[in-house]
């Protein structure tokens, strides 16, 4: 049996993938001349992030890690 | 940060002190012992971790602070110029409540946390501008410790307290409340 077309179910992953790619491109293209050299310097390095709280930012962004 | 790190081949560890200065202090001690290449952090206030923040300066660990400057200078600070922001807030208060306005020249200040990097530096800028003006009267400067209920209570109470024993009016009560929230 051919599954019935469900617009939300079938287009949501495509939209999510599109947004993901768009987000990646945006994240790599800020107009900042120091960004490239800074990222090169950090290549392979270990960065430790110790904020006051990660919950605050998660809650503000509505993100799930 | 995690997303960017993954995109750019940067290894990242994340700790969550959940607003506890003690947990943050322990976390910082542990990181100094482990020796990552970079520590990105915030200092909950200008003093609590000051002694600890001096340690990485004696090692090769680079420290970047986000938005919360403190008493010790490390390698980088990424955040607002809070002193300049204080100057701008003061200019706005002068414009609305200073000479030439037909309202009382009294203002109330509601701070976040007195020793916190945001409040401490914003108040420096604010007071630097206001102290040169004799047509603004600061009737209250209190910390709400980033507690919205406390800030609300201060903001509500102060105008009633500074009414010069006469009924509250635009001339006797405060002209405005300035805050670094």
gemmi code that builds the backbone of each chain (N, CA, C; Angstrom):
import gemmi

chains = {
    "A": [
        ("UNK", (0.841, -1.187, 0.000), (0.000, 0.000, 0.000), (0.884, 1.249, 0.000)),
        ("UNK", (0.563, 2.150, -0.847), (1.352, 3.387, -0.914), (0.952, 4.288, 0.255)),
        ("UNK", (1.933, 4.711, 1.094), (1.562, 5.572, 2.224), (0.977, 6.899, 1.751)),
        ("UNK", (0.019, 7.345, 2.496), (-0.659, 8.584, 2.127), (0.246, 9.785, 2.375)),
        ("UNK", (0.194, 10.736, 1.517), (1.008, 11.952, 1.646), (0.542, 12.755, 2.857)),
        ("UNK", (1.468, 13.013, 3.744), (1.166, 13.839, 4.912), (2.081, 15.052, 4.829)),
        ("UNK", (1.484, 16.188, 4.557), (2.294, 17.371, 4.250), (3.262, 17.724, 5.386)),
        ("UNK", (2.758, 17.693, 6.621), (3.632, 18.091, 7.730), (4.744, 17.062, 7.931)),
        ("UNK", (4.309, 15.765, 7.975), (5.289, 14.715, 8.257), (6.372, 14.670, 7.180)),
        ("UNK", (5.960, 14.841, 5.917), (6.912, 14.639, 4.829), (7.726, 15.881, 4.482)),
        ("UNK", (7.214, 17.039, 4.842), (7.988, 18.242, 4.497), (8.826, 18.758, 5.668)),
        ("UNK", (8.434, 18.395, 6.893), (9.167, 18.904, 8.058), (10.654, 18.527, 8.033)),
        ("UNK", (10.991, 17.248, 7.745), (12.423, 16.919, 7.707), (13.176, 17.690, 6.629)),
        ("UNK", (12.490, 17.908, 5.496), (13.150, 18.652, 4.410), (13.399, 20.090, 4.862)),
        ("UNK", (12.366, 20.679, 5.499), (12.514, 22.054, 5.991), (13.606, 22.128, 7.051)),
        ("UNK", (13.607, 21.128, 7.949), (14.617, 21.116, 9.019), (16.016, 21.011, 8.422)),
        ("UNK", (16.152, 20.141, 7.418), (17.463, 19.991, 6.767), (17.873, 21.299, 6.110)),
        ("UNK", (16.901, 21.938, 5.462), (17.182, 23.219, 4.798), (17.626, 24.260, 5.793)),
        ("UNK", (16.911, 24.327, 6.926), (17.276, 25.320, 7.950), (18.641, 25.013, 8.539)),
        ("UNK", (18.903, 23.712, 8.674), (20.190, 23.307, 9.231), (21.330, 23.758, 8.327)),
        ("UNK", (21.139, 23.508, 7.021), (22.185, 23.909, 6.067), (22.326, 25.428, 6.065)),
        ("UNK", (21.157, 26.112, 6.027), (21.198, 27.580, 6.024), (21.907, 28.087, 7.279)),
        ("UNK", (21.615, 27.448, 8.415), (22.242, 27.857, 9.668), (23.736, 27.669, 9.630)),
        ("UNK", (24.154, 26.553, 9.053), (25.590, 26.266, 8.950), (26.285, 27.314, 8.097)),
        ("UNK", (25.638, 27.626, 6.970), (26.245, 28.607, 6.070), (26.353, 29.951, 6.770)),
        ("UNK", (25.268, 30.333, 7.456), (25.288, 31.618, 8.165), (26.383, 31.633, 9.222)),
        ("UNK", (26.480, 30.501, 9.927), (27.449, 30.443, 11.014), (28.879, 30.565, 10.505)),
        ("UNK", (29.095, 30.186, 9.242), (30.458, 30.224, 8.729), (30.766, 31.501, 7.952)),
        ("UNK", (29.770, 32.372, 7.819), (30.004, 33.534, 6.992), (29.791, 34.881, 7.692)),
        ("UNK", (30.101, 35.003, 8.960), (30.011, 36.342, 9.543), (31.129, 37.206, 8.941)),
        ("UNK", (30.838, 38.469, 8.825), (31.795, 39.362, 8.190), (32.815, 39.839, 9.221)),
        ("UNK", (33.658, 38.942, 9.647), (34.601, 39.246, 10.723), (35.997, 38.774, 10.315)),
        ("UNK", (36.902, 39.705, 10.048), (38.235, 39.320, 9.574), (39.063, 38.537, 10.594)),
        ("UNK", (38.687, 38.618, 11.857), (39.456, 37.914, 12.884), (38.978, 36.482, 13.107)),
        ("UNK", (37.794, 36.198, 12.548), (37.176, 34.904, 12.818), (38.008, 33.736, 12.270)),
        ("UNK", (38.406, 33.844, 11.005), (39.164, 32.758, 10.372), (40.450, 32.449, 11.125)),
        ("UNK", (41.304, 33.463, 11.336), (42.544, 33.212, 12.082), (42.295, 32.659, 13.481)),
        ("UNK", (41.228, 33.153, 14.134), (40.929, 32.673, 15.487), (40.553, 31.197, 15.458)),
        ("UNK", (39.715, 30.828, 14.504), (39.300, 29.425, 14.415), (40.479, 28.527, 14.042)),
        ("UNK", (41.346, 29.027, 13.168), (42.548, 28.252, 12.807), (43.406, 27.997, 14.046)),
        ("UNK", (43.540, 29.028, 14.860), (44.365, 28.899, 16.069), (43.768, 27.899, 17.052)),
        ("UNK", (42.454, 27.737, 16.982), (41.791, 26.822, 17.924), (41.637, 25.412, 17.364)),
        ("UNK", (42.057, 25.206, 16.125), (41.873, 23.898, 15.479), (42.513, 22.789, 16.323)),
        ("UNK", (41.682, 21.836, 16.734), (42.184, 20.696, 17.503), (42.430, 20.981, 18.974)),
        ("UNK", (42.209, 22.213, 19.385), (42.473, 22.586, 20.783), (41.286, 22.210, 21.673)),
        ("UNK", (41.549, 22.190, 22.975), (40.496, 21.880, 23.944), (40.032, 23.169, 24.617)),
        ("UNK", (38.748, 23.458, 24.446), (38.157, 24.651, 25.062), (37.239, 24.202, 26.190)),
        ("UNK", (37.394, 24.787, 27.371), (36.521, 24.469, 28.498), (35.580, 25.649, 28.713)),
        ("UNK", (34.298, 25.374, 28.709), (33.298, 26.426, 28.877), (32.717, 26.340, 30.279)),
        ("UNK", (32.904, 27.387, 31.055), (32.429, 27.410, 32.444), (31.633, 28.701, 32.679)),
        ("UNK", (30.376, 28.716, 32.264), (29.560, 29.918, 32.496), (28.986, 29.908, 33.903)),
        ("UNK", (28.219, 30.917, 34.250), (27.553, 30.930, 35.563), (26.513, 29.817, 35.601)),
        ("UNK", (25.805, 29.688, 34.495), (24.823, 28.619, 34.375), (24.550, 28.359, 32.905)),
        ("UNK", (24.475, 27.101, 32.529), (24.113, 26.812, 31.132), (22.598, 26.837, 30.988)),
        ("UNK", (21.893, 26.599, 32.089), (20.440, 26.536, 32.042), (19.819, 27.829, 31.568)),
        ("UNK", (20.402, 28.934, 31.994), (19.883, 30.235, 31.610), (19.849, 30.373, 30.097)),
        ("UNK", (20.961, 30.043, 29.467), (21.044, 30.224, 28.024), (20.162, 29.215, 27.296)),
        ("UNK", (20.136, 27.995, 27.826), (19.276, 26.973, 27.205), (17.829, 27.435, 27.245)),
        ("UNK", (17.436, 27.945, 28.426), (16.046, 28.357, 28.578), (15.734, 29.530, 27.658)),
        ("UNK", (16.681, 30.476, 27.588), (16.451, 31.649, 26.763), (16.339, 31.263, 25.297)),
        ("UNK", (17.179, 30.335, 24.892), (17.211, 29.967, 23.479), (16.158, 28.915, 23.140)),
        ("UNK", (15.600, 28.295, 24.153), (14.634, 27.236, 23.899), (15.297, 26.028, 23.258)),
        ("UNK", (16.597, 25.895, 23.474), (17.337, 24.836, 22.790), (17.415, 23.576, 23.641)),
        ("UNK", (17.655, 22.472, 22.983), (17.871, 21.207, 23.683), (19.229, 20.683, 23.250)),
        ("UNK", (20.089, 20.421, 24.232), (21.429, 19.928, 23.892), (21.437, 18.426, 24.022)),
    ],
    "B": [
        ("UNK", (28.258, 27.811, 21.328), (29.681, 27.499, 21.349), (29.914, 26.052, 20.965)),
        ("UNK", (29.040, 25.177, 21.481), (29.204, 23.755, 21.184), (29.054, 23.508, 19.685)),
        ("UNK", (28.053, 24.143, 19.109), (27.793, 23.959, 17.679), (28.979, 24.459, 16.851)),
        ("UNK", (29.443, 25.633, 17.196), (30.575, 26.196, 16.460), (31.824, 25.335, 16.640)),
        ("UNK", (32.023, 24.853, 17.850), (33.208, 24.035, 18.114), (33.173, 22.767, 17.273)),
        ("UNK", (32.012, 22.147, 17.183), (31.904, 20.912, 16.407), (32.160, 21.164, 14.930)),
        ("UNK", (31.731, 22.325, 14.458), (31.938, 22.656, 13.040), (33.405, 22.885, 12.730)),
        ("UNK", (34.152, 23.317, 13.718), (35.518, 23.768, 13.453), (36.589, 22.934, 14.133)),
        ("UNK", (36.283, 21.691, 14.415), (37.276, 20.780, 14.971), (37.888, 21.292, 16.269)),
        ("UNK", (37.041, 21.876, 17.102), (37.504, 22.328, 18.417), (36.851, 21.423, 19.451)),
        ("UNK", (37.660, 20.856, 20.313), (37.093, 20.004, 21.369), (36.569, 20.914, 22.489)),
        ("UNK", (35.410, 20.570, 23.015), (34.837, 21.453, 24.036), (34.279, 20.649, 25.197)),
        ("UNK", (34.534, 21.126, 26.405), (33.895, 20.550, 27.586), (33.036, 21.647, 28.214)),
        ("UNK", (31.908, 21.254, 28.773), (30.979, 22.238, 29.337), (30.632, 21.840, 30.770)),
        ("UNK", (30.708, 22.786, 31.667), (30.281, 22.545, 33.048), (29.145, 23.495, 33.388)),
        ("UNK", (28.271, 23.061, 34.258), (27.139, 23.894, 34.640), (27.123, 24.112, 36.156)),
        ("UNK", (27.677, 25.204, 36.652), (27.666, 25.458, 38.104), (26.276, 25.830, 38.623)),
        ("UNK", (25.346, 26.078, 37.734), (23.962, 26.377, 38.105), (23.870, 27.488, 39.155)),
        ("UNK", (24.530, 28.587, 38.877), (24.496, 29.806, 39.696), (25.222, 29.662, 41.037)),
        ("UNK", (25.906, 28.558, 41.274), (26.605, 28.378, 42.551), (28.052, 28.841, 42.409)),
        ("UNK", (28.414, 29.855, 43.199), (29.786, 30.365, 43.154), (30.766, 29.300, 43.639)),
        ("UNK", (30.351, 28.510, 44.643), (31.228, 27.439, 45.133), (31.502, 26.415, 44.044)),
        ("UNK", (30.435, 26.013, 43.354), (30.606, 25.028, 42.271), (31.490, 25.598, 41.174)),
        ("UNK", (31.339, 26.875, 40.933), (32.142, 27.512, 39.895), (33.608, 27.553, 40.304)),
        ("UNK", (33.829, 27.841, 41.579), (35.184, 27.881, 42.101), (35.838, 26.498, 41.992)),
        ("UNK", (35.086, 25.466, 42.360), (35.612, 24.092, 42.237), (35.896, 23.749, 40.771)),
        ("UNK", (34.957, 24.159, 39.910), (35.131, 23.889, 38.473), (36.381, 24.566, 37.928)),
        ("UNK", (36.600, 25.801, 38.356), (37.767, 26.536, 37.871), (39.054, 25.904, 38.387)),
        ("UNK", (39.055, 25.500, 39.651), (40.219, 24.805, 40.221), (40.544, 23.546, 39.417)),
        ("UNK", (39.486, 22.779, 39.119), (39.676, 21.536, 38.371), (40.218, 21.818, 36.978)),
        ("UNK", (39.696, 22.849, 36.341), (40.153, 23.173, 34.978), (41.614, 23.602, 34.971)),
        ("UNK", (41.997, 24.391, 35.970), (43.397, 24.844, 36.032), (44.314, 23.630, 36.174)),
        ("UNK", (43.857, 22.641, 36.956), (44.661, 21.421, 37.129), (44.701, 20.594, 35.845)),
        ("UNK", (43.569, 20.543, 35.136), (43.513, 19.739, 33.909), (44.303, 20.386, 32.768)),
        ("UNK", (44.287, 21.718, 32.733), (45.055, 22.430, 31.719), (44.506, 22.362, 30.308)),
        ("UNK", (43.270, 22.813, 30.078), (42.791, 22.913, 28.697), (43.543, 24.043, 27.985)),
        ("UNK", (43.363, 24.147, 26.685), (44.046, 25.227, 25.964), (43.404, 26.577, 26.260)),
        ("UNK", (42.070, 26.568, 26.349), (41.339, 27.822, 26.555), (40.229, 27.593, 27.581)),
        ("UNK", (40.017, 28.560, 28.453), (38.853, 28.542, 29.347), (37.986, 29.743, 28.984)),
        ("UNK", (36.718, 29.475, 28.682), (35.755, 30.552, 28.426), (34.828, 30.602, 29.631)),
        ("UNK", (34.758, 31.728, 30.281), (34.031, 31.759, 31.548), (33.363, 33.105, 31.799)),
        ("UNK", (32.569, 33.130, 32.864), (31.989, 34.369, 33.372), (32.272, 34.383, 34.860)),
        ("UNK", (32.565, 35.551, 35.383), (32.770, 35.644, 36.824), (31.485, 36.153, 37.458)),
        ("UNK", (30.909, 35.423, 38.402), (29.628, 35.855, 38.964), (29.696, 37.228, 39.616)),
        ("UNK", (30.855, 37.596, 40.128), (31.035, 38.964, 40.617), (32.492, 39.343, 40.436)),
        ("UNK", (32.819, 40.561, 40.809), (34.167, 41.044, 40.493), (35.251, 40.446, 41.387)),
        ("UNK", (34.837, 39.774, 42.472), (35.838, 39.336, 43.444), (35.930, 37.830, 43.683)),
        ("UNK", (34.789, 37.131, 43.621), (34.754, 35.732, 44.096), (35.856, 34.852, 43.512)),
        ("UNK", (36.060, 34.973, 42.211), (37.043, 34.103, 41.571), (38.321, 34.852, 41.214)),
        ("UNK", (38.469, 36.051, 41.765), (39.604, 36.884, 41.351), (40.941, 36.181, 41.565)),
        ("UNK", (41.112, 35.589, 42.748), (42.390, 34.924, 43.030), (42.616, 33.756, 42.065)),
        ("UNK", (41.540, 33.015, 41.818), (41.647, 31.881, 40.903), (41.962, 32.333, 39.477)),
        ("UNK", (41.373, 33.469, 39.100), (41.564, 33.967, 37.733), (43.017, 34.373, 37.477)),
        ("UNK", (43.774, 34.580, 38.554), (45.183, 34.935, 38.377), (46.019, 33.712, 37.998)),
        ("UNK", (45.545, 32.545, 38.395), (46.316, 31.314, 38.163), (46.597, 31.046, 36.681)),
        ("UNK", (45.566, 31.089, 35.818), (45.846, 30.801, 34.405), (46.850, 31.765, 33.783)),
        ("UNK", (46.945, 32.977, 34.336), (47.910, 33.936, 33.794), (49.349, 33.467, 33.993)),
        ("UNK", (49.538, 32.528, 34.940), (50.888, 32.001, 35.184), (51.137, 30.742, 34.359)),
        ("UNK", (50.126, 30.330, 33.586), (50.273, 29.115, 32.774), (50.064, 29.471, 31.296)),
        ("UNK", (49.955, 28.442, 30.472), (49.707, 28.710, 29.049), (48.207, 28.698, 28.740)),
        ("UNK", (47.384, 28.495, 29.755), (45.930, 28.479, 29.524), (45.457, 29.905, 29.229)),
        ("UNK", (44.721, 30.036, 28.124), (44.180, 31.354, 27.798), (42.755, 31.451, 28.329)),
        ("UNK", (42.418, 32.602, 28.888), (41.089, 32.776, 29.473), (40.340, 33.894, 28.754)),
        ("UNK", (39.127, 33.579, 28.315), (38.241, 34.577, 27.728), (37.031, 34.719, 28.635)),
        ("UNK", (36.679, 35.935, 28.958), (35.510, 36.159, 29.814), (34.359, 36.731, 28.987)),
        ("UNK", (33.162, 36.291, 29.320), (31.987, 36.740, 28.579), (31.156, 37.690, 29.431)),
        ("UNK", (31.066, 38.925, 29.008), (30.147, 39.940, 29.535), (30.298, 40.296, 31.014)),
        ("UNK", (31.052, 39.529, 31.762), (31.202, 39.802, 33.189), (32.680, 40.027, 33.486)),
        ("UNK", (33.063, 41.267, 33.452), (34.455, 41.610, 33.740), (34.680, 41.517, 35.250)),
        ("UNK", (35.910, 41.309, 35.665), (36.168, 41.286, 37.102), (37.472, 41.987, 37.424)),
        ("UNK", (37.971, 41.784, 38.625), (39.119, 42.551, 39.093), (40.430, 42.122, 38.437)),
        ("UNK", (40.440, 40.953, 37.799), (41.681, 40.437, 37.206), (41.578, 40.457, 35.677)),
        ("UNK", (42.602, 40.968, 35.054), (42.630, 40.976, 33.591), (43.211, 39.662, 33.084)),
        ("UNK", (42.509, 39.020, 32.189), (43.043, 37.818, 31.554), (43.295, 38.112, 30.080)),
        ("UNK", (43.112, 37.128, 29.220), (43.520, 37.322, 27.826), (42.509, 38.097, 26.989)),
        ("UNK", (41.208, 37.871, 27.222), (40.215, 38.543, 26.384), (38.906, 38.725, 27.137)),
        ("UNK", (38.190, 39.770, 26.756), (36.845, 40.010, 27.287), (35.931, 40.219, 26.094)),
        ("UNK", (34.841, 39.471, 26.056), (33.860, 39.629, 24.986), (32.548, 40.033, 25.643)),
        ("UNK", (32.115, 41.241, 25.408), (30.869, 41.672, 26.037), (30.669, 43.160, 25.856)),
        ("UNK", (29.697, 43.683, 26.568), (29.346, 45.093, 26.443), (30.359, 45.979, 27.153)),
        ("UNK", (30.409, 47.233, 26.700), (31.155, 48.253, 27.424), (30.184, 48.814, 28.466)),
        ("UNK", (30.200, 48.233, 29.647), (29.185, 48.577, 30.640), (29.369, 49.986, 31.193)),
        ("UNK", (30.598, 50.469, 31.220), (30.817, 51.841, 31.704), (30.171, 52.839, 30.731)),
        ("UNK", (30.384, 52.617, 29.444), (29.766, 53.497, 28.436), (28.248, 53.405, 28.507)),
        ("UNK", (27.756, 52.211, 28.777), (26.316, 52.030, 28.888), (25.767, 52.832, 30.075)),
        ("UNK", (26.519, 52.840, 31.176), (26.127, 53.634, 32.343), (26.062, 55.111, 32.006)),
        ("UNK", (27.047, 55.596, 31.220), (27.031, 56.999, 30.793), (25.762, 57.289, 29.987)),
        ("UNK", (25.412, 56.365, 29.097), (24.239, 56.589, 28.238), (22.948, 56.585, 29.046)),
        ("UNK", (22.871, 55.688, 30.014), (21.674, 55.639, 30.876), (21.558, 56.956, 31.647)),
        ("UNK", (22.695, 57.447, 32.135), (22.691, 58.716, 32.883), (22.254, 59.868, 31.988)),
        ("UNK", (22.740, 59.897, 30.761), (22.348, 60.966, 29.828), (20.844, 60.965, 29.609)),
        ("UNK", (20.270, 59.777, 29.514), (18.826, 59.657, 29.306), (18.064, 60.163, 30.538)),
        ("UNK", (18.597, 59.825, 31.727), (17.961, 60.293, 32.969), (18.008, 61.811, 33.046)),
        ("UNK", (19.132, 62.392, 32.643), (19.271, 63.851, 32.676), (18.300, 64.504, 31.691)),
        ("UNK", (18.174, 63.882, 30.540), (17.272, 64.426, 29.521), (15.820, 64.428, 30.021)),
        ("UNK", (15.439, 63.363, 30.700), (14.038, 63.238, 31.132), (13.758, 63.909, 32.479)),
        ("UNK", (14.785, 63.993, 33.354), (14.526, 64.433, 34.729), (15.399, 65.618, 35.159)),
        ("UNK", (16.294, 66.047, 34.333), (17.242, 67.091, 34.736), (16.680, 68.490, 34.596)),
        ("UNK", (17.582, 69.475, 34.577), (17.177, 70.872, 34.454), (16.349, 71.053, 33.185)),
        ("UNK", (15.351, 71.918, 33.306), (14.513, 72.183, 32.132), (13.278, 71.302, 32.080)),
        ("UNK", (13.212, 70.312, 32.953), (12.004, 69.482, 33.002), (11.128, 69.988, 34.144)),
        ("UNK", (9.820, 69.912, 33.986), (8.929, 70.426, 35.039), (8.423, 69.274, 35.909)),
        ("UNK", (9.329, 68.415, 36.269), (9.033, 67.272, 37.132), (10.133, 67.220, 38.178)),
        ("UNK", (9.942, 66.454, 39.241), (10.999, 66.391, 40.255), (12.281, 65.850, 39.619)),
        ("UNK", (13.379, 66.246, 40.153), (14.655, 65.798, 39.581), (15.219, 64.613, 40.354)),
        ("UNK", (14.325, 63.891, 41.026), (14.758, 62.755, 41.839), (14.733, 61.473, 41.017)),
        ("UNK", (15.807, 60.709, 41.136), (15.798, 59.400, 40.480), (16.211, 58.308, 41.472)),
        ("UNK", (15.733, 57.136, 41.186), (16.066, 55.960, 41.994), (16.869, 54.999, 41.110)),
        ("UNK", (17.837, 54.340, 41.715), (18.658, 53.378, 40.957), (18.374, 51.969, 41.493)),
        ("UNK", (18.073, 51.064, 40.600), (17.922, 49.657, 40.982), (19.061, 48.881, 40.324)),
        ("UNK", (19.947, 48.353, 41.156), (21.090, 47.610, 40.617), (20.768, 46.123, 40.537)),
        ("UNK", (21.581, 45.401, 39.793), (21.444, 43.946, 39.756), (22.066, 43.400, 41.029)),
        ("UNK", (23.332, 43.028, 40.958), (24.083, 42.633, 42.155), (25.238, 43.621, 42.278)),
        ("UNK", (25.396, 44.197, 43.457), (26.347, 45.310, 43.621), (27.756, 44.948, 43.149)),
        ("UNK", (28.198, 43.730, 43.465), (29.571, 43.368, 43.098), (29.654, 42.637, 41.757)),
        ("UNK", (28.522, 42.462, 41.095), (28.524, 41.773, 39.799), (29.131, 42.631, 38.710)),
        ("UNK", (29.773, 42.016, 37.746), (30.483, 42.744, 36.697), (29.600, 43.696, 35.913)),
        ("UNK", (28.349, 43.342, 35.703), (27.455, 44.202, 34.929), (27.097, 45.453, 35.749)),
        ("UNK", (26.568, 45.243, 36.941), (26.146, 46.379, 37.770), (27.327, 47.256, 38.155)),
        ("UNK", (28.389, 46.628, 38.592), (29.531, 47.385, 39.109), (30.029, 48.408, 38.084)),
        ("UNK", (30.202, 47.960, 36.849), (30.769, 48.869, 35.848), (29.726, 49.847, 35.299)),
        ("UNK", (28.473, 49.401, 35.194), (27.438, 50.332, 34.732), (27.238, 51.462, 35.743)),
        ("UNK", (27.268, 51.130, 37.019), (27.086, 52.153, 38.057), (28.259, 53.141, 38.035)),
        ("UNK", (29.451, 52.631, 37.738), (30.607, 53.529, 37.619), (30.359, 54.585, 36.551)),
        ("UNK", (29.891, 54.156, 35.391), (29.604, 55.092, 34.291), (28.461, 56.020, 34.643)),
        ("UNK", (27.433, 55.455, 35.232), (26.243, 56.221, 35.612), (26.612, 57.333, 36.605)),
        ("UNK", (27.341, 56.952, 37.661), (27.679, 57.907, 38.705), (28.685, 58.937, 38.210)),
        ("UNK", (29.543, 58.516, 37.309), (30.519, 59.455, 36.757), (29.804, 60.623, 36.081)),
        ("UNK", (28.744, 60.313, 35.335), (27.989, 61.378, 34.663), (27.108, 62.129, 35.649)),
        ("UNK", (26.376, 61.413, 36.494), (25.418, 62.074, 37.386), (26.095, 62.913, 38.468)),
        ("UNK", (27.274, 62.493, 38.910), (27.935, 63.221, 39.988), (28.348, 64.626, 39.552)),
        ("UNK", (28.399, 64.852, 38.259), (28.780, 66.184, 37.772), (27.558, 67.085, 37.605)),
        ("UNK", (26.372, 66.555, 37.943), (25.148, 67.331, 37.753), (24.489, 67.609, 39.099)),
        ("UNK", (24.251, 68.883, 39.409), (23.585, 69.170, 40.676), (22.070, 69.283, 40.493)),
        ("UNK", (21.581, 69.053, 39.291), (20.132, 69.137, 39.086), (19.482, 67.753, 39.032)),
        ("UNK", (20.222, 66.755, 39.482), (19.663, 65.416, 39.620), (19.926, 64.964, 41.053)),
        ("UNK", (18.910, 64.468, 41.701), (19.070, 63.983, 43.072), (18.825, 62.472, 43.096)),
        ("UNK", (19.822, 61.731, 43.551), (19.658, 60.272, 43.655), (19.075, 59.981, 45.034)),
        ("UNK", (17.851, 59.521, 45.065), (17.181, 59.315, 46.364), (17.321, 57.876, 46.862)),
        ("UNK", (17.735, 56.987, 45.999), (17.867, 55.587, 46.420), (18.765, 54.849, 45.435)),
        ("UNK", (19.599, 53.968, 45.954), (20.391, 53.086, 45.095), (20.468, 51.734, 45.794)),
        ("UNK", (19.687, 50.798, 45.305), (19.593, 49.496, 45.979), (19.797, 48.365, 44.992)),
        ("UNK", (20.290, 47.256, 45.514), (20.499, 46.068, 44.666), (19.303, 45.126, 44.803)),
        ("UNK", (18.839, 44.632, 43.690), (17.733, 43.666, 43.710), (18.250, 42.240, 43.504)),
        ("UNK", (19.571, 42.120, 43.363), (20.203, 40.800, 43.208), (19.561, 39.961, 42.101)),
        ("UNK", (19.212, 40.616, 41.037), (18.620, 39.968, 39.845), (17.322, 39.237, 40.174)),
        ("UNK", (16.660, 39.691, 41.231), (15.393, 39.083, 41.627), (14.274, 40.033, 41.182)),
        ("UNK", (13.448, 39.596, 40.251), (12.420, 40.462, 39.669), (11.433, 40.961, 40.727)),
        ("UNK", (11.087, 40.102, 41.696), (10.134, 40.511, 42.738), (10.726, 41.617, 43.593)),
        ("UNK", (12.013, 41.449, 43.928), (12.684, 42.448, 44.752), (12.789, 43.785, 43.991)),
        ("UNK", (13.104, 43.701, 42.719), (13.216, 44.916, 41.893), (11.863, 45.618, 41.817)),
        ("UNK", (10.827, 44.842, 41.681), (9.473, 45.398, 41.604), (9.135, 46.104, 42.916)),
        ("UNK", (9.478, 45.467, 44.046), (9.166, 46.044, 45.360), (9.913, 47.356, 45.568)),
        ("UNK", (11.186, 47.372, 45.189), (11.980, 48.607, 45.347), (11.382, 49.723, 44.485)),
        ("UNK", (11.086, 49.368, 43.249), (10.576, 50.367, 42.308), (9.238, 50.930, 42.781)),
        ("UNK", (8.460, 50.102, 43.437), (7.150, 50.541, 43.914), (7.254, 51.364, 45.199)),
        ("UNK", (8.187, 50.977, 46.057), (8.279, 51.592, 47.383), (8.993, 52.948, 47.378)),
        ("UNK", (10.058, 53.042, 46.638), (10.885, 54.261, 46.700), (10.102, 55.545, 46.412)),
        ("UNK", (9.258, 55.602, 45.392), (8.530, 56.859, 45.153), (7.681, 57.284, 46.348)),
        ("UNK", (7.171, 56.320, 47.101), (6.353, 56.661, 48.270), (7.224, 57.176, 49.414)),
        ("UNK", (8.446, 56.644, 49.497), (9.327, 56.999, 50.613), (9.963, 58.378, 50.457)),
        ("UNK", (10.029, 58.874, 49.256), (10.785, 60.122, 49.059), (9.839, 61.285, 48.731)),
        ("UNK", (8.651, 61.224, 49.305), (7.654, 62.242, 48.972), (7.771, 63.527, 49.780)),
        ("UNK", (8.870, 63.705, 50.518), (9.095, 64.926, 51.294), (7.940, 65.239, 52.237)),
        ("UNK", (7.285, 64.202, 52.751), (6.172, 64.357, 53.691), (4.996, 65.150, 53.132)),
        ("UNK", (4.925, 65.273, 51.875), (3.741, 65.905, 51.275), (3.150, 64.899, 50.292)),
        ("UNK", (1.905, 65.043, 49.928), (1.296, 64.045, 49.044), (2.111, 63.848, 47.769)),
        ("UNK", (2.145, 62.586, 47.337), (2.929, 62.278, 46.142), (2.389, 63.041, 44.942)),
        ("UNK", (3.270, 63.703, 44.269), (2.888, 64.379, 43.032), (4.085, 64.312, 42.105)),
        ("UNK", (3.936, 64.824, 40.934), (5.072, 64.785, 40.001), (6.239, 65.621, 40.513)),
        ("UNK", (5.956, 66.547, 41.443), (7.039, 67.387, 41.953), (7.701, 66.815, 43.199)),
        ("UNK", (6.975, 65.979, 43.933), (7.558, 65.471, 45.176), (8.104, 64.056, 45.022)),
        ("UNK", (7.527, 63.270, 44.159), (7.955, 61.881, 44.018), (9.137, 61.781, 43.059)),
        ("UNK", (9.569, 60.555, 42.815), (10.699, 60.391, 41.896), (10.253, 60.667, 40.464)),
        ("UNK", (11.194, 61.150, 39.695), (10.940, 61.350, 38.268), (11.062, 60.014, 37.549)),
        ("UNK", (12.023, 59.225, 37.977), (12.205, 57.963, 37.267), (13.101, 56.995, 38.009)),
        ("UNK", (13.120, 55.783, 37.522), (13.996, 54.741, 38.061), (14.945, 54.318, 36.954)),
        ("UNK", (16.218, 54.278, 37.265), (17.167, 53.774, 36.281), (17.737, 52.464, 36.812)),
        ("UNK", (18.054, 51.609, 35.885), (18.449, 50.274, 36.291), (19.383, 49.672, 35.258)),
        ("UNK", (20.170, 48.724, 35.709), (21.033, 48.043, 34.733), (20.465, 46.663, 34.396)),
        ("UNK", (19.179, 46.525, 34.517), (18.531, 45.267, 34.131), (18.284, 45.251, 32.643)),
    ],
}
model = gemmi.Model(1)
for chain_id, residues in chains.items():
    chain = gemmi.Chain(chain_id)
    for i, (resn, *xyz) in enumerate(residues, 1):
        res = gemmi.Residue()
        res.name, res.seqid = resn, gemmi.SeqId(i, " ")
        for name, pos in zip(("N", "CA", "C"), xyz):
            atom = gemmi.Atom()
            atom.name, atom.element = name, gemmi.Element(name[0])
            atom.pos, atom.b_iso = gemmi.Position(*pos), 0.0
            res.add_atom(atom)
        chain.add_residue(res)
    model.add_chain(chain)
structure = gemmi.Structure()
structure.add_model(model)
structure.setup_entities()
